[in-house]
């Protein structure tokens, strides 16, 4: 699976940030998280505190 950002132009049209390997008329699936998604609080907390989980000596991830 590949994640591609898109700008909403109107309720039925998107502008993709990059091309996708699909032909005109072909169907694709998109996923849109719900506004009241219970997991959003957890995702935001994880994003804000991600780097706190690693000690300064845990540098094995520095070159990824």
N, C-alpha and C positions, 0 to 999 in steps of 0.2 A: 504494500500500500504506500502511496505517495501523498503527501499533504501539499496542496497548492492554495495559496491565499487568493481571495477573490473580493472585488469591490461590488457592492450591491448597487446596480444602476436604477432599478425599479423593482417592484415585487416579483417580476418574472424574468429578469435579466441580470446576469453577472458579468463582470469583466475580470478575467483571470490574470494573475500576475505573471504567468508564463504559459506557453503552449502545452497542451496535453495531447497524448497520442490517440485521438478520436477523430473520426470522420464526420462531416456534417450529416445530421439525421440520426446518428448513432446515439443510443441512450447511455447515460452514466448515472451513478448514484452519488449523492452528496449527503453529508451528515451535518446537522445544525443542532447544537446543544440547546436544550430548553432554558429559558430565562431563570426558572425556579429550580434548576437542576441541583439536587441535594449534594452532589459531588463537587460543585463549583467552589464551595468554601474550602474543601480539602485540597483541591487542585491549586487554588490561589495560595494557600498556606505552604504547600509543598514547593511551589515556584519561589516564594519569598524566602524560604529557609533552606533551599537545596544545598548551597555551598557550606552552610553551617555544619552539615553532616560529615564533612571531611576535615581532618586535622591538617595543619600546614605541612607535616611530614609525609602526608599521603599524596605525593606528587606523581604517582603513576599515571594519572589522568591528564596531566598538564599538556602532553603532546598529542592528544587526540584531536 
